[in-house]
């Protein structure tokens, strides 16, 4: 079984982690986090512009070129508390929490109205079946 490597680019430095093609990315990324002594959950890992799937093995996630070279390059971004980042470009996304609360409230109101209409329809159906 040949040895592969994943090069993690983080904060202007690169960190090389050796692995096997059968290793899950959950474990490979954990080795990186251990190496820099940080919590794995505080990072976003990107490969080819997409978020890494921790449940896939090296051999399943690597593209054809990287499989032949036995090497993958992964971008690592630190998650900011309370902020979201675009997984494609890494740009911070600012959410308007008041708007989100307004939307949630509207959805709850709609659900209440829908449930009221359902009850009304059931009542009409019950009444009409009693007449027949």
KABELRA-V954528 format. One record per residue. N is the residue number from 1. RES is the residue in three letters. PSI is psi in whole degrees, -180 to 180 (* if undefined). NEAR is the number of other ideal C-beta (glycine too) atoms within 12 Angstrom. D_CENTER is the distance of its C-alpha to the mean C-alpha in whole Angstrom. Layout:
BEGIN
N_RES_PSI_NEAR_D_CENTER, N_RES_PSI_NEAR_D_CENTER
END
This chain:
BEGIN
1_UNK_125_11_31, 2_UNK_154_16_30, 3_UNK_136_16_28, 4_UNK_172_28_25, 5_UNK_150_27_23, 6_UNK_128_41_20, 7_UNK_118_25_21, 8_UNK_125_37_18, 9_UNK_118_22_19, 10_UNK_130_29_19, 11_UNK_44_14_21, 12_UNK_4_8_23, 13_UNK_159_13_24, 14_UNK_143_20_23, 15_UNK_123_29_23, 16_UNK_128_22_23, 17_UNK_124_32_22, 18_UNK_147_22_24, 19_UNK_176_33_23, 20_UNK_158_20_24, 21_UNK_-21_27_23, 22_UNK_-7_18_22, 23_UNK_139_28_20, 24_UNK_147_23_16, 25_UNK_-25_35_14, 26_UNK_-43_22_13, 27_UNK_-39_24_17, 28_UNK_-45_40_17, 29_UNK_-33_40_15, 30_UNK_-38_25_16, 31_UNK_-41_26_20, 32_UNK_-49_36_19, 33_UNK_-40_25_18, 34_UNK_-40_16_21, 35_UNK_-39_21_23, 36_UNK_6_22_22, 37_UNK_51_11_22, 38_UNK_163_21_19, 39_UNK_128_14_16, 40_UNK_-31_26_13, 41_UNK_-7_15_11, 42_UNK_9_19_13, 43_UNK_156_30_11, 44_UNK_129_30_8, 45_UNK_124_40_10, 46_UNK_136_28_10, 47_UNK_125_31_13, 48_UNK_35_20_15, 49_UNK_3_16_13, 50_UNK_154_18_10, 51_UNK_134_26_7, 52_UNK_143_36_8, 53_UNK_110_20_8, 54_UNK_-20_25_10, 55_UNK_-8_13_12, 56_UNK_153_24_14, 57_UNK_163_24_17, 58_UNK_-49_37_18, 59_UNK_-25_24_21, 60_UNK_-24_20_18, 61_UNK_-30_33_15, 62_UNK_143_30_18, 63_UNK_173_18_20, 64_UNK_-44_11_24, 65_UNK_-45_12_25, 66_UNK_-33_23_23, 67_UNK_-42_18_24, 68_UNK_-38_14_27, 69_UNK_-13_17_27, 70_UNK_39_21_25, 71_UNK_134_26_23, 72_UNK_149_40_20, 73_UNK_126_26_19, 74_UNK_131_37_15, 75_UNK_138_31_15, 76_UNK_127_35_14, 77_UNK_143_27_13, 78_UNK_132_22_14, 79_UNK_136_22_12, 80_UNK_136_16_15, 81_UNK_129_10_15, 82_UNK_3_11_15, 83_UNK_156_17_14, 84_UNK_149_18_11, 85_UNK_144_25_11, 86_UNK_126_17_11, 87_UNK_-19_20_8, 88_UNK_-50_15_12, 89_UNK_-11_13_14, 90_UNK_3_24_13, 91_UNK_141_13_15, 92_UNK_139_17_15, 93_UNK_123_16_15, 94_UNK_126_14_17, 95_UNK_139_14_17, 96_UNK_100_10_20, 97_UNK_-31_13_20, 98_UNK_-42_10_24, 99_UNK_-42_12_23, 100_UNK_-42_14_20, 101_UNK_-40_13_23, 102_UNK_-43_13_25, 103_UNK_-45_15_23, 104_UNK_-42_14_22, 105_UNK_-42_14_26, 106_UNK_-42_14_27, 107_UNK_-43_14_24, 108_UNK_-41_14_26, 109_UNK_-43_14_30, 110_UNK_-42_14_29, 111_UNK_-41_14_28, 112_UNK_-42_14_31, 113_UNK_-41_14_33, 114_UNK_-44_14_32, 115_UNK_-38_14_33, 116_UNK_-43_14_36, 117_UNK_-40_14_37, 118_UNK_-46_14_36, 119_UNK_-41_14_39, 120_UNK_-44_14_41, 121_UNK_-44_14_41, 122_UNK_-41_14_41, 123_UNK_-42_14_44, 124_UNK_-43_14_46, 125_UNK_-43_14_45, 126_UNK_-44_13_47, 127_UNK_-43_12_50, 128_UNK_-30_11_50, 129_UNK_-28_10_51, 130_UNK_-30_9_53, 131_UNK_-39_8_55, 132_UNK_*_7_55
END
